[in-house]
């Protein structure tokens, strides 16, 4: 069991540590350039490739994605109630409580814990989270709704294209299939490096509040994940992926939105850092029980 835990966690932690140490050593890694490449090119290719190559059916992935919608809605309700009780503003903190880091950490853990099937299910969850991140999340942060953000979310088109090809049993030319797969493969390592870079650059603002909100994000996510496992009678890989994705820390993109819209960026940065550190402690315990 210990060997299994190390095999799953070590690649995630150590790759993120490379990015962290790289920045702390005084070197540069321009996340402003790499992040758009990951969001608009790398991750859609990863989504497409994972769906095309996995033995799991598109229907199963779609059903899991539907459950992910419920998870995010439950997290939205929990976050809304918690922030109202704490008398905190919604634009900076509600997206952070609603949107976990299903990309940098979530997909990596699903892959290393459960292989290609886990990655395919994780992709379904991650796609929902990405769409909500760039539509609902950004709209809450901005204070307005933009349908342009919906139309320019590339993951939607990656899923539609994969579904079309699978439904018509059409195969891509080998050169194109290999190219998309290669681009998708660099996504997870780059996301983990960028996670480490972000943690090295962010500073913690209002530590006490960050700890409380981090407990709500991770602890509340665990409760929601357990409710989904029980309510939908999930077992095996599905149950494991659901619990992993539901309990992820705050996504780094929430800090970027807070900074862009000037919504208490220092406090959101602290929430990202504290929740991620907290997850480093909680994840081994969670994986011990689900692996």
C-alpha positions, 0 to 999 in steps of 0.5 A: 500500500505504501508503495502504491501511495508513493507511486501515485503521489511522488510524480505529482509532488516532485514535478510541482517541486521542480517548478517551485525550486526553479523559481526560488533559485532565481530562474524564470519561467513565464507562466503568462506564456505557458498558461494560454498554451496549456488552456487553449491547445494542450488541455483540449488535445489531452481531452480529445486524445484521452476520450479517443484512446480510452477503453471506456465508453463516451456514454460513461464519461458523459454520465460522469461529467453530469455528476461533476455538474452536480458536484460543482452546483453543491460546492456553489451552494456550500460556498454561497452559504459559508460566505454569507455566514462569514459576511465575505464578498462573493466575487473573490471567494465564491469561485475559489470555493466552487472550482477545485484544481482538477487540472494541475493536480486532479488529472495527474492523480487520476492518471497515476492512480487508475491509469487511462480509464481514470484519466478518461473519467478525470477528463470528463470531470475536468472538462466540466470544471473548465467550462464552469471556470471560464463561464460561471467562475469568470462571470462571478469574478467579473460581475457579469455574464459573457456568452463569448466565454462560453463559445470560446471554451475549447474543451467543449469542441474537443468533446464534441469532435471526439464524440463525432468520431467515436459515434461514426467510427471514424479514425484520424490519419495516423500522423494527426492522431500522433500529433494530438496525442503528443501535444496532450502528453506534455500538458500534465507535466507543464501543468504541474510545473506551473503549479509549483511556479505559482506556489513559489510566487504567491504569498499568503494573505490573512492566514486565519481566513485562508485556513478556514476557507481551505477547510471548507473547500477540501472538507466540504468537497470530501463530503460532497464527493462521499454523497455522490459516491453513496447517491449514485452507488459508485464503486472502484475507479468511478468512486476513486476519481469522484473523491479525488476530483471533489477534494482538490484544493483551490485552482490557481486560475481563481487567483488569476481572475481575482488579480485581473478583476482586482478582487482581493488577489492577495487573499485569494493567493493565500487561499490557493497556497494554504489549500494546496499545502493542506491537500498535500497532507490530506491526499495521502490519507484519502488515497490510502482508503480508496486505492 
